[in-house]
Amino acid sequence: MNSRYPLLKKWTTEEHERLAAMAEEGRRPSEIAAELNRSEAAVRVRAWQYGIALRLITNKRNK
């Protein structure tokens, strides 16, 4: 059966476990994405879908 979204790369169990482990270590979403060879958006969506907390970086204001 062909996928409705042929360009989407399915997550493997290993990738999911690595995502969870790296998030637990406090790694940034951009670092996790590079490590897993995925977009940062894909990492953020996967984490959100499974309730995995990601380290969010905010810009500091200069006074």
PQR file with spaces between the fields and no chain letter, atoms N, CA, C, O and H, PARSE charges and radii, in Angstrom:
ATOM       1  N    MET     1       0.843   -1.178    0.000 -0.4000 1.5000
ATOM       2  CA   MET     1       0.000    0.000    0.000 -0.0000 2.0000
ATOM       3  C    MET     1       0.888    1.241    0.000  0.5500 1.7000
ATOM       4  O    MET     1       1.828    1.340    0.789 -0.5500 1.4000
ATOM       5  N    ASN     2       0.594    2.160   -0.864 -0.4000 1.5000
ATOM       6  CA   ASN     2       1.380    3.383   -0.947 -0.0000 2.0000
ATOM       7  C    ASN     2       0.926    4.390    0.106  0.5500 1.7000
ATOM       8  O    ASN     2      -0.262    4.517    0.400 -0.5500 1.4000
ATOM       9  H    ASN     2      -0.169    2.079   -1.505  0.4000 1.0000
ATOM      10  N    SER     3       1.893    5.092    0.657 -0.4000 1.5000
ATOM      11  CA   SER     3       1.606    6.102    1.652 -0.0000 2.0000
ATOM      12  C    SER     3       0.992    7.337    0.995  0.5500 1.7000
ATOM      13  O    SER     3       1.296    7.657   -0.154 -0.5500 1.4000
ATOM      14  H    SER     3       2.858    4.988    0.418  0.4000 1.0000
ATOM      15  N    ARG     4       0.131    8.019    1.734 -0.4000 1.5000
ATOM      16  CA   ARG     4      -0.412    9.288    1.251 -0.0000 2.0000
ATOM      17  C    ARG     4       0.668   10.346    1.191  0.5500 1.7000
ATOM      18  O    ARG     4       0.574   11.299    0.418 -0.5500 1.4000
ATOM      19  H    ARG     4      -0.116    7.759    2.668  0.4000 1.0000
ATOM      20  N    TYR     5       1.692   10.176    2.009 -0.4000 1.5000
ATOM      21  CA   TYR     5       2.792   11.136    2.104 -0.0000 2.0000
ATOM      22  C    TYR     5       4.110   10.419    1.819  0.5500 1.7000
ATOM      23  O    TYR     5       4.840   10.072    2.747 -0.5500 1.4000
ATOM      24  H    TYR     5       1.768    9.401    2.637  0.4000 1.0000
ATOM      25  N    PRO     6       4.415   10.198    0.542 -0.5600 1.5000
ATOM      26  CA   PRO     6       5.594    9.389    0.202  0.2800 2.0000
ATOM      27  C    PRO     6       6.936   10.003    0.610  0.5500 1.7000
ATOM      28  O    PRO     6       7.937    9.292    0.704 -0.5500 1.4000
ATOM      29  N    LEU     7       6.964   11.317    0.851 -0.4000 1.5000
ATOM      30  CA   LEU     7       8.241   11.950    1.202 -0.0000 2.0000
ATOM      31  C    LEU     7       8.514   11.928    2.703  0.5500 1.7000
ATOM      32  O    LEU     7       9.607   12.290    3.137 -0.5500 1.4000
ATOM      33  H    LEU     7       6.151   11.895    0.774  0.4000 1.0000
ATOM      34  N    LEU     8       7.531   11.507    3.498 -0.4000 1.5000
ATOM      35  CA   LEU     8       7.746   11.432    4.943 -0.0000 2.0000
ATOM      36  C    LEU     8       8.563   10.197    5.289  0.5500 1.7000
ATOM      37  O    LEU     8       8.305    9.098    4.797 -0.5500 1.4000
ATOM      38  H    LEU     8       6.643   11.213    3.145  0.4000 1.0000
ATOM      39  N    LYS     9       9.537   10.402    6.133 -0.4000 1.5000
ATOM      40  CA   LYS     9      10.385    9.310    6.584 -0.0000 2.0000
ATOM      41  C    LYS     9       9.843    8.806    7.914  0.5500 1.7000
ATOM      42  O    LYS     9       9.750    9.572    8.873 -0.5500 1.4000
ATOM      43  H    LYS     9       9.746   11.295    6.533  0.4000 1.0000
ATOM      44  N    LYS    10       9.489    7.543    7.984 -0.4000 1.5000
ATOM      45  CA   LYS    10       8.936    6.989    9.224 -0.0000 2.0000
ATOM      46  C    LYS    10      10.003    6.933   10.308  0.5500 1.7000
ATOM      47  O    LYS    10      11.182    6.707   10.037 -0.5500 1.4000
ATOM      48  H    LYS    10       9.564    6.920    7.205  0.4000 1.0000
ATOM      49  N    TRP    11       9.560    7.142   11.537 -0.4000 1.5000
ATOM      50  CA   TRP    11      10.455    7.059   12.684 -0.0000 2.0000
ATOM      51  C    TRP    11      10.618    5.598   13.084  0.5500 1.7000
ATOM      52  O    TRP    11       9.642    4.852   13.173 -0.5500 1.4000
ATOM      53  H    TRP    11       8.602    7.326   11.757  0.4000 1.0000
ATOM      54  N    THR    12      11.859    5.202   13.321 -0.4000 1.5000
ATOM      55  CA   THR    12      12.113    3.847   13.822 -0.0000 2.0000
ATOM      56  C    THR    12      12.086    3.890   15.353  0.5500 1.7000
ATOM      57  O    THR    12      12.171    4.959   15.957 -0.5500 1.4000
ATOM      58  H    THR    12      12.651    5.808   13.248  0.4000 1.0000
ATOM      59  N    THR    13      11.970    2.744   15.949 -0.4000 1.5000
ATOM      60  CA   THR    13      11.993    2.660   17.414 -0.0000 2.0000
ATOM      61  C    THR    13      13.308    3.204   17.950  0.5500 1.7000
ATOM      62  O    THR    13      13.332    3.900   18.965 -0.5500 1.4000
ATOM      63  H    THR    13      11.901    1.876   15.458  0.4000 1.0000
ATOM      64  N    GLU    14      14.399    2.886   17.270 -0.4000 1.5000
ATOM      65  CA   GLU    14      15.719    3.364   17.701 -0.0000 2.0000
ATOM      66  C    GLU    14      15.789    4.895   17.656  0.5500 1.7000
ATOM      67  O    GLU    14      16.292    5.518   18.590 -0.5500 1.4000
ATOM      68  H    GLU    14      14.380    2.320   16.446  0.4000 1.0000
ATOM      69  N    GLU    15      15.287    5.501   16.575 -0.4000 1.5000
ATOM      70  CA   GLU    15      15.305    6.958   16.461 -0.0000 2.0000
ATOM      71  C    GLU    15      14.465    7.607   17.566  0.5500 1.7000
ATOM      72  O    GLU    15      14.856    8.618   18.150 -0.5500 1.4000
ATOM      73  H    GLU    15      14.878    4.995   15.816  0.4000 1.0000
ATOM      74  N    HIS    16      13.317    7.013   17.834 -0.4000 1.5000
ATOM      75  CA   HIS    16      12.447    7.546   18.881 -0.0000 2.0000
ATOM      76  C    HIS    16      13.146    7.482   20.239  0.5500 1.7000
ATOM      77  O    HIS    16      13.091    8.437   21.013 -0.5500 1.4000
ATOM      78  H    HIS    16      12.999    6.192   17.360  0.4000 1.0000
ATOM      79  N    GLU    17      13.793    6.375   20.522 -0.4000 1.5000
ATOM      80  CA   GLU    17      14.512    6.227   21.789 -0.0000 2.0000
ATOM      81  C    GLU    17      15.675    7.204   21.890  0.5500 1.7000
ATOM      82  O    GLU    17      15.941    7.750   22.960 -0.5500 1.4000
ATOM      83  H    GLU    17      13.838    5.599   19.893  0.4000 1.0000
ATOM      84  N    ARG    18      16.368    7.423   20.774 -0.4000 1.5000
ATOM      85  CA   ARG    18      17.475    8.383   20.770 -0.0000 2.0000
ATOM      86  C    ARG    18      16.964    9.800   20.999  0.5500 1.7000
ATOM      87  O    ARG    18      17.584   10.580   21.721 -0.5500 1.4000
ATOM      88  H    ARG    18      16.152    6.979   19.905  0.4000 1.0000
ATOM      89  N    LEU    19      15.827   10.131   20.378 -0.4000 1.5000
ATOM      90  CA   LEU    19      15.204   11.439   20.582 -0.0000 2.0000
ATOM      91  C    LEU    19      14.894   11.640   22.062  0.5500 1.7000
ATOM      92  O    LEU    19      15.236   12.676   22.633 -0.5500 1.4000
ATOM      93  H    LEU    19      15.323    9.497   19.791  0.4000 1.0000
ATOM      94  N    ALA    20      14.257   10.669   22.678 -0.4000 1.5000
ATOM      95  CA   ALA    20      13.900   10.768   24.090 -0.0000 2.0000
ATOM      96  C    ALA    20      15.151   10.900   24.967  0.5500 1.7000
ATOM      97  O    ALA    20      15.169   11.697   25.905 -0.5500 1.4000
ATOM      98  H    ALA    20      13.980    9.827   22.214  0.4000 1.0000
ATOM      99  N    ALA    21      16.180   10.131   24.668 -0.4000 1.5000
ATOM     100  CA   ALA    21      17.413   10.173   25.461 -0.0000 2.0000
ATOM     101  C    ALA    21      18.117   11.525   25.326  0.5500 1.7000
ATOM     102  O    ALA    21      18.570   12.092   26.321 -0.5500 1.4000
ATOM     103  H    ALA    21      16.165    9.483   23.906  0.4000 1.0000
ATOM     104  N    MET    22      18.207   12.033   24.114 -0.4000 1.5000
ATOM     105  CA   MET    22      18.876   13.317   23.897 -0.0000 2.0000
ATOM     106  C    MET    22      18.085   14.458   24.527  0.5500 1.7000
ATOM     107  O    MET    22      18.674   15.401   25.055 -0.5500 1.4000
ATOM     108  H    MET    22      17.839   11.572   23.306  0.4000 1.0000
ATOM     109  N    ALA    23      16.761   14.380   24.475 -0.4000 1.5000
ATOM     110  CA   ALA    23      15.928   15.402   25.113 -0.0000 2.0000
ATOM     111  C    ALA    23      16.139   15.366   26.629  0.5500 1.7000
ATOM     112  O    ALA    23      16.208   16.410   27.277 -0.5500 1.4000
ATOM     113  H    ALA    23      16.283   13.614   24.046  0.4000 1.0000
ATOM     114  N    GLU    24      16.238   14.175   27.179 -0.4000 1.5000
ATOM     115  CA   GLU    24      16.478   14.004   28.618 -0.0000 2.0000
ATOM     116  C    GLU    24      17.825   14.604   29.027  0.5500 1.7000
ATOM     117  O    GLU    24      17.973   15.128   30.131 -0.5500 1.4000
ATOM     118  H    GLU    24      16.181   13.326   26.653  0.4000 1.0000
ATOM     119  N    GLU    25      18.807   14.520   28.119 -0.4000 1.5000
ATOM     120  CA   GLU    25      20.135   15.095   28.378 -0.0000 2.0000
ATOM     121  C    GLU    25      20.119   16.618   28.297  0.5500 1.7000
ATOM     122  O    GLU    25      21.071   17.276   28.718 -0.5500 1.4000
ATOM     123  H    GLU    25      18.687   14.095   27.222  0.4000 1.0000
ATOM     124  N    GLY    26      19.032   17.178   27.752 -0.4000 1.5000
ATOM     125  CA   GLY    26      18.931   18.629   27.637 -0.0000 2.0000
ATOM     126  C    GLY    26      19.474   19.186   26.346  0.5500 1.7000
ATOM     127  O    GLY    26      19.791   20.373   26.262 -0.5500 1.4000
ATOM     128  H    GLY    26      18.259   16.644   27.410  0.4000 1.0000
ATOM     129  N    ARG    27      19.584   18.341   25.337 -0.4000 1.5000
ATOM     130  CA   ARG    27      20.105   18.817   24.055 -0.0000 2.0000
ATOM     131  C    ARG    27      19.062   19.659   23.331  0.5500 1.7000
ATOM     132  O    ARG    27      17.860   19.445   23.494 -0.5500 1.4000
ATOM     133  H    ARG    27      19.326   17.377   25.406  0.4000 1.0000
ATOM     134  N    ARG    28      19.519   20.605   22.541 -0.4000 1.5000
ATOM     135  CA   ARG    28      18.632   21.490   21.779 -0.0000 2.0000
ATOM     136  C    ARG    28      17.973   20.728   20.636  0.5500 1.7000
ATOM     137  O    ARG    28      18.549   19.778   20.106 -0.5500 1.4000
ATOM     138  H    ARG    28      20.495   20.779   22.408  0.4000 1.0000
ATOM     139  N    PRO    29      16.766   21.142   20.256 -0.5600 1.5000
ATOM     140  CA   PRO    29      16.087   20.500   19.122  0.2800 2.0000
ATOM     141  C    PRO    29      16.924   20.517   17.837  0.5500 1.7000
ATOM     142  O    PRO    29      16.891   19.558   17.066 -0.5500 1.4000
ATOM     143  N    SER    30      17.668   21.595   17.604 -0.4000 1.5000
ATOM     144  CA   SER    30      18.501   21.676   16.402 -0.0000 2.0000
ATOM     145  C    SER    30      19.628   20.643   16.441  0.5500 1.7000
ATOM     146  O    SER    30      19.980   20.073   15.408 -0.5500 1.4000
ATOM     147  H    SER    30      17.695   22.374   18.230  0.4000 1.0000
ATOM     148  N    GLU    31      20.192   20.401   17.616 -0.4000 1.5000
ATOM     149  CA   GLU    31      21.246   19.386   17.763 -0.0000 2.0000
ATOM     150  C    GLU    31      20.677   17.987   17.545  0.5500 1.7000
ATOM     151  O    GLU    31      21.292   17.150   16.885 -0.5500 1.4000
ATOM     152  H    GLU    31      19.906   20.864   18.455  0.4000 1.0000
ATOM     153  N    ILE    32      19.497   17.749   18.108 -0.4000 1.5000
ATOM     154  CA   ILE    32      18.856   16.443   17.956 -0.0000 2.0000
ATOM     155  C    ILE    32      18.538   16.193   16.492  0.5500 1.7000
ATOM     156  O    ILE    32      18.757   15.095   15.980 -0.5500 1.4000
ATOM     157  H    ILE    32      18.997   18.429   18.644  0.4000 1.0000
ATOM     158  N    ALA    33      18.021   17.214   15.819 -0.4000 1.5000
ATOM     159  CA   ALA    33      17.671   17.086   14.403 -0.0000 2.0000
ATOM     160  C    ALA    33      18.897   16.733   13.561  0.5500 1.7000
ATOM     161  O    ALA    33      18.829   15.861   12.694 -0.5500 1.4000
ATOM     162  H    ALA    33      17.843   18.106   16.235  0.4000 1.0000
ATOM     163  N    ALA    34      20.007   17.407   13.815 -0.4000 1.5000
ATOM     164  CA   ALA    34      21.230   17.132   13.063 -0.0000 2.0000
ATOM     165  C    ALA    34      21.706   15.699   13.301  0.5500 1.7000
ATOM     166  O    ALA    34      22.122   15.008   12.371 -0.5500 1.4000
ATOM     167  H    ALA    34      20.061   18.115   14.519  0.4000 1.0000
ATOM     168  N    GLU    35      21.640   15.272   14.543 -0.4000 1.5000
ATOM     169  CA   GLU    35      22.084   13.925   14.916 -0.0000 2.0000
ATOM     170  C    GLU    35      21.228   12.837   14.261  0.5500 1.7000
ATOM     171  O    GLU    35      21.735   11.792   13.853 -0.5500 1.4000
ATOM     172  H    GLU    35      21.302   15.833   15.299  0.4000 1.0000
ATOM     173  N    LEU    36      19.916   13.104   14.169 -0.4000 1.5000
ATOM     174  CA   LEU    36      18.996   12.109   13.612 -0.0000 2.0000
ATOM     175  C    LEU    36      18.760   12.283   12.106  0.5500 1.7000
ATOM     176  O    LEU    36      18.017   11.516   11.493 -0.5500 1.4000
ATOM     177  H    LEU    36      19.504   13.953   14.500  0.4000 1.0000
ATOM     178  N    ASN    37      19.403   13.302   11.520 -0.4000 1.5000
ATOM     179  CA   ASN    37      19.246   13.588   10.094 -0.0000 2.0000
ATOM     180  C    ASN    37      17.780   13.863    9.746  0.5500 1.7000
ATOM     181  O    ASN    37      17.234   13.322    8.784 -0.5500 1.4000
ATOM     182  H    ASN    37      20.006   13.925   12.018  0.4000 1.0000
ATOM     183  N    ARG    38      17.169   14.717   10.558 -0.4000 1.5000
ATOM     184  CA   ARG    38      15.772   15.118   10.368 -0.0000 2.0000
ATOM     185  C    ARG    38      15.677   16.627   10.524  0.5500 1.7000
ATOM     186  O    ARG    38      16.606   17.268   11.016 -0.5500 1.4000
ATOM     187  H    ARG    38      17.612   15.156   11.339  0.4000 1.0000
ATOM     188  N    SER    39      14.552   17.190   10.103 -0.4000 1.5000
ATOM     189  CA   SER    39      14.367   18.625   10.279 -0.0000 2.0000
ATOM     190  C    SER    39      14.051   18.922   11.746  0.5500 1.7000
ATOM     191  O    SER    39      13.584   18.055   12.486 -0.5500 1.4000
ATOM     192  H    SER    39      13.797   16.670    9.703  0.4000 1.0000
ATOM     193  N    GLU    40      14.312   20.150   12.141 -0.4000 1.5000
ATOM     194  CA   GLU    40      14.002   20.548   13.505 -0.0000 2.0000
ATOM     195  C    GLU    40      12.489   20.474   13.732  0.5500 1.7000
ATOM     196  O    GLU    40      12.038   20.115   14.820 -0.5500 1.4000
ATOM     197  H    GLU    40      14.691   20.854   11.540  0.4000 1.0000
ATOM     198  N    ALA    41      11.713   20.812   12.709 -0.4000 1.5000
ATOM     199  CA   ALA    41      10.255   20.736   12.821 -0.0000 2.0000
ATOM     200  C    ALA    41       9.806   19.302   13.080  0.5500 1.7000
ATOM     201  O    ALA    41       8.907   19.075   13.890 -0.5500 1.4000
ATOM     202  H    ALA    41      12.079   21.104   11.825  0.4000 1.0000
ATOM     203  N    ALA    42      10.415   18.337   12.407 -0.4000 1.5000
ATOM     204  CA   ALA    42      10.052   16.933   12.597 -0.0000 2.0000
ATOM     205  C    ALA    42      10.349   16.490   14.025  0.5500 1.7000
ATOM     206  O    ALA    42       9.572   15.750   14.629 -0.5500 1.4000
ATOM     207  H    ALA    42      11.144   18.522   11.748  0.4000 1.0000
ATOM     208  N    VAL    43      11.470   16.944   14.556 -0.4000 1.5000
ATOM     209  CA   VAL    43      11.848   16.598   15.926 -0.0000 2.0000
ATOM     210  C    VAL    43      10.861   17.219   16.919  0.5500 1.7000
ATOM     211  O    VAL    43      10.426   16.562   17.865 -0.5500 1.4000
ATOM     212  H    VAL    43      12.102   17.544   14.065  0.4000 1.0000
ATOM     213  N    ARG    44      10.518   18.475   16.696 -0.4000 1.5000
ATOM     214  CA   ARG    44       9.580   19.152   17.592 -0.0000 2.0000
ATOM     215  C    ARG    44       8.195   18.492   17.562  0.5500 1.7000
ATOM     216  O    ARG    44       7.573   18.316   18.610 -0.5500 1.4000
ATOM     217  H    ARG    44      10.871   19.008   15.928  0.4000 1.0000
ATOM     218  N    VAL    45       7.717   18.133   16.384 -0.4000 1.5000
ATOM     219  CA   VAL    45       6.401   17.493   16.256 -0.0000 2.0000
ATOM     220  C    VAL    45       6.403   16.135   16.936  0.5500 1.7000
ATOM     221  O    VAL    45       5.475   15.809   17.675 -0.5500 1.4000
ATOM     222  H    VAL    45       8.222   18.276   15.533  0.4000 1.0000
ATOM     223  N    ARG    46       7.438   15.343   16.692 -0.4000 1.5000
ATOM     224  CA   ARG    46       7.510   14.008   17.301 -0.0000 2.0000
ATOM     225  C    ARG    46       7.538   14.117   18.827  0.5500 1.7000
ATOM     226  O    ARG    46       6.854   13.367   19.525 -0.5500 1.4000
ATOM     227  H    ARG    46       8.192   15.608   16.092  0.4000 1.0000
ATOM     228  N    ALA    47       8.330   15.051   19.331 -0.4000 1.5000
ATOM     229  CA   ALA    47       8.407   15.243   20.777 -0.0000 2.0000
ATOM     230  C    ALA    47       7.043   15.668   21.325  0.5500 1.7000
ATOM     231  O    ALA    47       6.610   15.165   22.362 -0.5500 1.4000
ATOM     232  H    ALA    47       8.885   15.659   18.764  0.4000 1.0000
ATOM     233  N    TRP    48       6.372   16.580   20.643 -0.4000 1.5000
ATOM     234  CA   TRP    48       5.064   17.046   21.093 -0.0000 2.0000
ATOM     235  C    TRP    48       4.050   15.900   21.089  0.5500 1.7000
ATOM     236  O    TRP    48       3.264   15.761   22.026 -0.5500 1.4000
ATOM     237  H    TRP    48       6.723   16.988   19.801  0.4000 1.0000
ATOM     238  N    GLN    49       4.067   15.083   20.037 -0.4000 1.5000
ATOM     239  CA   GLN    49       3.111   13.980   19.920 -0.0000 2.0000
ATOM     240  C    GLN    49       3.248   12.976   21.058  0.5500 1.7000
ATOM     241  O    GLN    49       2.259   12.378   21.482 -0.5500 1.4000
ATOM     242  H    GLN    49       4.705   15.196   19.276  0.4000 1.0000
ATOM     243  N    TYR    50       4.461   12.789   21.548 -0.4000 1.5000
ATOM     244  CA   TYR    50       4.714   11.776   22.573 -0.0000 2.0000
ATOM     245  C    TYR    50       5.007   12.367   23.952  0.5500 1.7000
ATOM     246  O    TYR    50       5.433   11.654   24.860 -0.5500 1.4000
ATOM     247  H    TYR    50       5.264   13.274   21.203  0.4000 1.0000
ATOM     248  N    GLY    51       4.781   13.661   24.103 -0.4000 1.5000
ATOM     249  CA   GLY    51       4.946   14.285   25.410 -0.0000 2.0000
ATOM     250  C    GLY    51       6.376   14.355   25.892  0.5500 1.7000
ATOM     251  O    GLY    51       6.625   14.312   27.097 -0.5500 1.4000
ATOM     252  H    GLY    51       4.435   14.241   23.365  0.4000 1.0000
ATOM     253  N    ILE    52       7.322   14.462   24.973 -0.4000 1.5000
ATOM     254  CA   ILE    52       8.742   14.559   25.319 -0.0000 2.0000
ATOM     255  C    ILE    52       9.097   16.039   25.438  0.5500 1.7000
ATOM     256  O    ILE    52       8.920   16.802   24.488 -0.5500 1.4000
ATOM     257  H    ILE    52       7.119   14.497   23.994  0.4000 1.0000
ATOM     258  N    ALA    53       9.589   16.434   26.588 -0.4000 1.5000
ATOM     259  CA   ALA    53       9.946   17.838   26.818 -0.0000 2.0000
ATOM     260  C    ALA    53      11.268   18.154   26.139  0.5500 1.7000
ATOM     261  O    ALA    53      12.257   17.444   26.322 -0.5500 1.4000
ATOM     262  H    ALA    53       9.732   15.814   27.360  0.4000 1.0000
ATOM     263  N    LEU    54      11.280   19.225   25.355 -0.4000 1.5000
ATOM     264  CA   LEU    54      12.498   19.672   24.687 -0.0000 2.0000
ATOM     265  C    LEU    54      13.016   20.933   25.365  0.5500 1.7000
ATOM     266  O    LEU    54      12.254   21.702   25.952 -0.5500 1.4000
ATOM     267  H    LEU    54      10.477   19.802   25.206  0.4000 1.0000
ATOM     268  N    ARG    55      14.303   21.124   25.274 -0.4000 1.5000
ATOM     269  CA   ARG    55      14.933   22.324   25.816 -0.0000 2.0000
ATOM     270  C    ARG    55      14.623   23.475   24.867  0.5500 1.7000
ATOM     271  O    ARG    55      14.982   23.437   23.690 -0.5500 1.4000
ATOM     272  H    ARG    55      14.922   20.500   24.798  0.4000 1.0000
ATOM     273  N    LEU    56      13.969   24.477   25.379 -0.4000 1.5000
ATOM     274  CA   LEU    56      13.620   25.627   24.562 -0.0000 2.0000
ATOM     275  C    LEU    56      14.584   26.757   24.855  0.5500 1.7000
ATOM     276  O    LEU    56      14.852   27.066   26.016 -0.5500 1.4000
ATOM     277  H    LEU    56      13.678   24.509   26.335  0.4000 1.0000
ATOM     278  N    ILE    57      15.099   27.367   23.821 -0.4000 1.5000
ATOM     279  CA   ILE    57      16.061   28.442   23.949 -0.0000 2.0000
ATOM     280  C    ILE    57      15.358   29.751   23.637  0.5500 1.7000
ATOM     281  O    ILE    57      14.725   29.885   22.591 -0.5500 1.4000
ATOM     282  H    ILE    57      14.882   27.116   22.878  0.4000 1.0000
ATOM     283  N    THR    58      15.464   30.696   24.519 -0.4000 1.5000
ATOM     284  CA   THR    58      14.902   32.010   24.276 -0.0000 2.0000
ATOM     285  C    THR    58      16.042   33.020   24.182  0.5500 1.7000
ATOM     286  O    THR    58      17.092   32.864   24.805 -0.5500 1.4000
ATOM     287  H    THR    58      15.979   30.587   25.370  0.4000 1.0000
ATOM     288  N    ASN    59      15.807   34.036   23.402 -0.4000 1.5000
ATOM     289  CA   ASN    59      16.817   35.085   23.259 -0.0000 2.0000
ATOM     290  C    ASN    59      16.747   36.019   24.459  0.5500 1.7000
ATOM     291  O    ASN    59      15.664   36.421   24.885 -0.5500 1.4000
ATOM     292  H    ASN    59      14.953   34.162   22.897  0.4000 1.0000
ATOM     293  N    LYS    60      17.907   36.356   24.995 -0.4000 1.5000
ATOM     294  CA   LYS    60      17.956   37.277   26.111 -0.0000 2.0000
ATOM     295  C    LYS    60      17.863   38.703   25.584  0.5500 1.7000
ATOM     296  O    LYS    60      18.426   39.036   24.542 -0.5500 1.4000
ATOM     297  H    LYS    60      18.786   36.030   24.649  0.4000 1.0000
ATOM     298  N    ARG    61      17.157   39.517   26.311 -0.4000 1.5000
ATOM     299  CA   ARG    61      17.047   40.914   25.924 -0.0000 2.0000
ATOM     300  C    ARG    61      18.242   41.692   26.443  0.5500 1.7000
ATOM     301  O    ARG    61      18.712   41.472   27.559 -0.5500 1.4000
ATOM     302  H    ARG    61      16.699   39.246   27.158  0.4000 1.0000
ATOM     303  N    ASN    62      18.716   42.593   25.625 -0.4000 1.5000
ATOM     304  CA   ASN    62      19.797   43.499   26.065 -0.0000 2.0000
ATOM     305  C    ASN    62      19.162   44.739   26.648  0.5500 1.7000
ATOM     306  O    ASN    62      18.289   45.350   26.030 -0.5500 1.4000
ATOM     307  H    ASN    62      18.334   42.772   24.718  0.4000 1.0000
ATOM     308  N    LYS    63      19.592   45.107   27.821 -0.4000 1.5000
ATOM     309  CA   LYS    63      19.024   46.305   28.471 -0.0000 2.0000
ATOM     310  C    LYS    63      19.834   47.516   28.151  0.5500 1.7000
ATOM     311  O    LYS    63      19.510   48.613   28.607 -0.5500 1.4000
ATOM     312  H    LYS    63      20.301   44.611   28.323  0.4000 1.0000
